[in-house]
């Protein structure tokens, strides 16, 4: 049975503007009616920011022989036609570069019981029905912050000229030194890779958006997480902790990551270009020293106490590894001051 849950009326009309006059004239009631009566069979596929015809056919190659754009005698007009009739209910989720099923599930673990009991076939169904409206991320690209920092592209996203801020970044922004982007992880083990010639920020922990202030909300602290943060060709910042203040329109908040078990492995660190953000104050001790036969460089800070049932438990070791720079055994890092408790290793 056909399912049109992914259909986005506003986006469809932005992609096929000649449909709107027919609605205004009363010939059809809506873009959805037009698509159901004419567009689907005619091969129109731009019905959602989060469905891409070429991605669907490439990632579901067994479908291609049944699509008329590949085989003229095939039963489905397009890959989208197949997806609406069968793929959505089958739980197919490899449908767009703007959505990553593995990331979405890992970043929204509260959905697992609803997938297991069949309320949703997969994370994509939840994302389409609820996640988009709730501002949840479809990929590790920090979409909401990119749009906040690049307001000049917001009209193009709103008009449908661009699907998302992520599409803008990977098509245009990544080659513009003035643009920056943030890539975030989940509460599990992640591999985060930077991209672009400008500034890229890599955060291995789970990040959300605070509704009141619109600022970052760290939803995990890196404990028991073993993340890999891989830099690109631009200026990368590897975040192992962050200080937030009123300059970001949010009350003071200090977030230190990777306390206790867990740390971030940093790859492709370029001295003099990249930096590592963390929290240390005047009373803290920081150790940076080579390990693994001088191949890698460990970053440790004085161990924090943990809390069990509200009771402070002293650290079992005097120092806690928070990061390892792979291949950085010969580096000599400089500790630079930042706002509040924030410091940068460069």
C-alpha positions as CSV (number, residue, x, y, z in Angstrom):
1,X,0.0,0.0,0.0
2,X,1.4,3.4,-1.0
3,X,2.7,5.6,1.8
4,X,3.2,9.3,1.2
5,X,4.6,10.2,4.6
6,X,7.8,11.7,3.1
7,X,5.8,14.1,0.8
8,X,6.7,17.7,1.7
9,X,4.1,20.0,0.2
10,X,6.1,23.2,0.4
11,X,9.2,21.6,-1.0
12,X,7.3,20.0,-3.9
13,X,5.8,23.3,-4.9
14,X,9.2,25.0,-4.7
15,X,10.7,22.4,-7.1
16,X,7.7,22.4,-9.5
17,X,6.4,26.0,-9.4
18,X,4.1,25.5,-12.3
19,X,1.9,23.3,-10.1
20,X,0.9,26.3,-7.9
21,X,-1.2,28.1,-10.6
22,X,-3.3,24.9,-11.0
23,X,-4.0,24.9,-7.3
24,X,-4.9,28.6,-7.3
25,X,-7.3,28.0,-10.2
26,X,-9.0,25.1,-8.4
27,X,-7.9,22.5,-10.9
28,X,-6.3,20.5,-8.1
29,X,-6.5,20.9,-4.4
30,X,-2.8,20.5,-3.4
31,X,0.6,19.5,-4.5
32,X,0.1,16.1,-3.0
33,X,-3.0,15.6,-5.2
34,X,-1.1,16.7,-8.2
35,X,1.7,14.2,-7.4
36,X,-0.7,11.3,-6.8
37,X,-2.7,11.9,-9.9
38,X,0.1,13.0,-12.3
39,X,3.5,13.6,-10.9
40,X,4.3,10.1,-9.6
41,X,3.6,8.4,-12.9
42,X,5.3,11.2,-14.8
43,X,8.6,10.6,-13.0
44,X,8.7,13.6,-10.7
45,X,11.0,12.8,-7.7
46,X,11.6,16.0,-5.8
47,X,9.1,15.5,-3.1
48,X,11.3,15.8,0.0
49,X,14.6,17.3,1.2
50,X,15.4,13.9,2.6
51,X,14.8,11.7,-0.5
52,X,17.3,11.6,-3.4
53,X,16.5,9.5,-6.4
54,X,20.1,8.8,-7.4
55,X,21.1,7.8,-3.8
56,X,18.1,5.4,-3.5
57,X,18.9,3.6,-6.7
58,X,22.7,3.5,-6.0
59,X,22.3,2.2,-2.5
60,X,19.5,-0.2,-3.4
61,X,20.9,-1.6,-6.7
62,X,18.5,-4.6,-6.8
63,X,15.6,-2.1,-7.5
64,X,17.1,-0.5,-10.6
65,X,16.0,-3.2,-13.1
66,X,12.4,-2.5,-12.0
67,X,12.5,1.2,-12.7
68,X,11.5,2.5,-16.1
69,X,14.3,5.1,-16.2
70,X,16.7,2.1,-16.3
71,X,14.4,-0.5,-18.0
72,X,11.6,1.0,-20.2
73,X,9.4,-2.0,-19.5
74,X,9.8,-1.9,-15.7
75,X,6.8,-1.5,-13.5
76,X,7.9,1.5,-11.5
77,X,8.3,5.0,-13.0
78,X,11.2,5.9,-10.6
79,X,13.0,4.8,-7.6
80,X,10.7,7.1,-5.6
81,X,7.7,5.4,-7.1
82,X,9.0,2.1,-5.7
83,X,9.9,3.7,-2.3
84,X,6.4,5.1,-1.9
85,X,4.7,1.8,-2.9
86,X,7.0,-0.6,-1.0
87,X,10.3,0.8,0.2
88,X,9.0,3.0,3.0
89,X,7.0,0.2,4.6
90,X,9.9,-2.2,4.0
91,X,12.1,0.0,6.2
92,X,14.6,1.1,3.6
93,X,16.6,4.0,4.9
94,X,19.4,4.5,2.5
95,X,17.6,7.2,0.6
96,X,19.5,10.5,0.9
97,X,23.0,11.9,1.7
98,X,21.1,14.1,4.2
99,X,20.2,11.2,6.4
100,X,22.4,8.6,8.1
101,X,20.4,5.8,9.8
102,X,23.2,4.5,12.0
103,X,24.0,8.0,13.3
104,X,20.3,8.8,13.9
105,X,19.7,5.6,15.9
106,X,22.9,6.1,17.9
107,X,22.0,9.8,18.5
108,X,18.5,8.9,19.6
109,X,18.7,5.8,21.6
110,X,15.3,6.5,23.2
111,X,13.8,5.3,19.9
112,X,15.1,1.8,20.1
113,X,12.1,0.4,22.1
114,X,9.7,1.9,19.5
115,X,11.6,0.3,16.6
116,X,11.8,-3.0,18.4
117,X,8.0,-3.1,19.1
118,X,7.3,-2.1,15.5
119,X,5.9,1.4,16.0
120,X,8.6,2.5,13.5
121,X,10.3,0.2,11.0
122,X,13.5,2.3,11.4
123,X,14.9,5.6,12.5
124,X,14.1,7.2,9.2
125,X,10.4,6.8,9.7
126,X,10.6,8.6,13.0
127,X,12.8,11.3,11.5
128,X,10.3,12.0,8.7
129,X,7.3,12.0,11.0
130,X,8.7,13.7,14.1
131,X,12.4,14.2,14.1
132,X,12.5,17.0,11.5
133,X,9.9,19.0,13.4
134,X,11.8,18.5,16.6
135,X,15.1,19.7,15.2
136,X,16.9,16.4,15.4
137,X,19.9,15.8,13.3
138,X,19.9,13.5,10.4
139,X,23.7,13.3,10.1
140,X,26.7,14.2,12.1
141,X,26.7,17.6,10.4
142,X,25.6,20.2,13.0
143,X,22.8,21.7,10.7
144,X,21.2,24.1,13.1
145,X,24.4,25.8,14.1
146,X,25.6,26.1,10.5
147,X,22.4,27.9,9.5
148,X,22.8,30.2,12.6
149,X,26.3,31.1,11.5
150,X,25.6,31.4,7.8
151,X,22.3,33.3,7.7
152,X,23.0,34.4,4.1
153,X,22.1,30.9,2.9
154,X,18.9,30.5,5.0
155,X,16.7,32.1,2.3
156,X,18.0,29.6,-0.3
157,X,17.2,26.7,2.1
158,X,13.7,28.1,2.8
159,X,13.0,28.5,-0.9
160,X,14.1,25.0,-1.7
161,X,17.0,26.1,-3.9
162,X,19.1,24.2,-1.4
163,X,17.8,21.2,0.5
164,X,19.8,21.9,3.7
165,X,22.7,23.8,5.1
166,X,24.7,20.5,4.8
167,X,24.1,20.4,1.1
168,X,25.4,24.0,0.8
169,X,28.5,23.2,2.8
170,X,29.5,20.1,0.8
171,X,28.7,21.8,-2.5
172,X,30.1,25.2,-1.9
173,X,31.0,26.0,1.7
174,X,33.7,23.4,2.1
175,X,35.8,25.1,-0.6
176,X,35.3,28.6,1.0
177,X,37.9,29.5,3.7
178,X,35.5,31.8,5.4
179,X,32.9,29.1,6.1
180,X,33.2,26.8,9.2
181,X,31.3,23.7,10.1
182,X,30.9,21.4,13.2
183,X,30.6,17.6,13.1
184,X,29.3,15.9,16.2
185,X,29.1,12.4,17.6
186,X,26.8,10.3,19.8
187,X,27.0,8.8,23.3
188,X,28.7,5.7,21.8
189,X,31.9,5.2,20.0
190,X,32.2,7.4,16.9
191,X,34.4,8.1,14.0
192,X,34.1,11.8,13.1
193,X,35.8,13.3,10.1
194,X,36.3,17.0,9.3
195,X,36.0,18.4,5.9
196,X,36.6,21.7,4.1
197,X,39.4,24.3,3.7
198,X,38.1,26.6,6.4
199,X,37.5,25.9,10.1
200,X,36.1,22.5,11.1
201,X,35.2,21.6,14.6
202,X,35.0,17.9,15.7
203,X,33.1,16.8,18.8
204,X,32.9,13.2,19.6
205,X,30.2,13.4,22.2
206,X,26.4,13.7,21.7
207,X,25.3,17.3,21.2
208,X,21.8,18.8,21.1
209,X,20.3,22.3,21.0
210,X,19.0,24.0,24.1
211,X,15.5,25.3,23.3
212,X,15.6,28.4,25.6
213,X,18.9,29.8,24.4
214,X,19.5,28.0,21.1
215,X,22.9,27.0,22.3
216,X,24.7,23.7,22.4
217,X,23.6,21.1,24.9
218,X,26.0,18.3,25.6
219,X,24.0,15.2,26.1
220,X,26.9,12.9,26.8
221,X,30.3,13.6,28.5
222,X,32.5,11.1,26.7
223,X,32.7,8.7,29.7
224,X,33.2,5.1,28.4
225,X,33.4,6.6,24.8
226,X,36.3,5.8,22.6
227,X,35.9,8.3,19.7
228,X,38.1,8.9,16.7
229,X,38.4,12.5,15.4
230,X,40.0,12.8,12.0
231,X,41.1,16.2,10.7
232,X,40.8,17.4,7.1
233,X,42.9,19.8,5.1
234,X,41.6,22.9,6.8
235,X,42.0,24.3,10.3
236,X,40.6,21.7,12.6
237,X,39.6,22.1,16.2
238,X,39.3,18.9,18.2
239,X,37.0,19.5,21.2
240,X,37.8,17.7,24.4
241,X,35.9,20.2,26.6
242,X,34.3,23.6,26.3
243,X,33.5,26.6,28.3
244,X,30.3,28.5,27.4
245,X,29.4,31.9,28.7
246,X,27.0,34.8,28.1
247,X,28.9,35.6,24.9
248,X,27.0,32.6,23.4
249,X,23.7,33.7,25.0
250,X,23.8,30.9,27.6
251,X,24.6,31.0,31.3
252,X,28.1,29.8,32.3
253,X,28.6,26.2,31.6
254,X,31.8,24.2,31.7
255,X,31.9,20.8,30.0
256,X,34.9,18.5,30.4
257,X,34.8,15.4,28.2
258,X,36.3,11.9,28.6
259,X,36.4,11.8,32.4
260,X,37.4,8.3,33.5
261,X,37.3,5.5,31.0
262,X,37.2,6.7,27.4
263,X,39.2,9.1,25.4
264,X,39.4,10.6,21.9
265,X,42.0,9.4,19.3
266,X,43.0,12.4,17.2
267,X,44.2,11.8,13.7
268,X,45.7,14.1,11.1
269,X,46.7,16.8,13.6
270,X,48.7,19.5,11.9
271,X,50.9,21.5,14.3
272,X,50.6,25.3,13.8
273,X,47.3,24.9,12.1
274,X,45.0,22.7,14.2
275,X,44.1,23.0,17.9
276,X,42.7,21.0,20.7
277,X,40.1,22.6,23.0
278,X,39.8,21.5,26.6
279,X,39.2,22.8,30.1
280,X,42.1,23.4,32.5
281,X,42.4,26.0,35.2
282,X,45.3,27.2,37.2
283,X,44.9,24.4,39.8
284,X,44.8,21.6,37.2
285,X,47.8,19.7,36.0
286,X,48.2,18.7,32.4
287,X,50.6,16.1,31.1
288,X,51.5,15.7,27.4
289,X,54.0,12.9,26.6
290,X,54.8,10.3,23.9
291,X,53.5,6.8,24.2
292,X,53.5,3.6,22.1
293,X,57.3,3.7,21.4
294,X,57.2,7.4,20.9
295,X,54.8,7.1,18.0
296,X,51.7,8.8,19.6
297,X,51.2,11.6,22.0
298,X,49.0,11.2,25.1
299,X,47.1,14.1,26.7
300,X,46.3,13.6,30.4
301,X,44.9,15.8,33.1
302,X,44.6,15.4,36.8
303,X,41.9,12.8,37.5
304,X,38.5,14.0,38.4
305,X,36.4,12.4,41.1
306,X,33.3,10.5,39.9
307,X,29.9,10.5,41.5
308,X,27.9,7.5,42.6
309,X,24.4,8.0,44.1
310,X,25.3,11.6,44.6
311,X,28.5,10.8,46.6
312,X,31.9,11.9,45.4
313,X,34.4,9.1,44.8
314,X,38.0,10.0,44.4
315,X,39.7,9.1,41.1
316,X,41.5,5.8,41.2
317,X,44.4,7.2,39.2
318,X,46.2,10.5,39.6
319,X,45.9,11.3,35.9
320,X,43.2,10.6,33.3
321,X,43.9,10.2,29.6
322,X,41.5,12.4,27.6
323,X,43.1,12.3,24.2
324,X,45.8,10.6,22.1
325,X,47.3,12.2,19.0
326,X,48.0,9.4,16.6
327,X,51.4,9.8,15.0
328,X,52.1,12.9,17.2
329,X,54.9,11.5,19.4
330,X,57.3,14.1,18.3
331,X,55.0,17.1,18.7
332,X,55.5,19.8,21.2
333,X,52.2,21.4,22.1
334,X,51.6,24.9,23.4
335,X,48.9,25.7,26.0
336,X,47.2,29.0,25.0
337,X,44.7,30.9,27.2
338,X,41.1,31.1,26.3
339,X,37.9,32.6,27.8
340,X,37.1,31.3,31.3
341,X,38.5,27.9,31.9
342,X,38.9,27.2,28.2
343,X,42.4,26.4,26.8
344,X,43.8,25.5,23.5
345,X,46.6,23.1,22.7
346,X,48.2,24.2,19.4
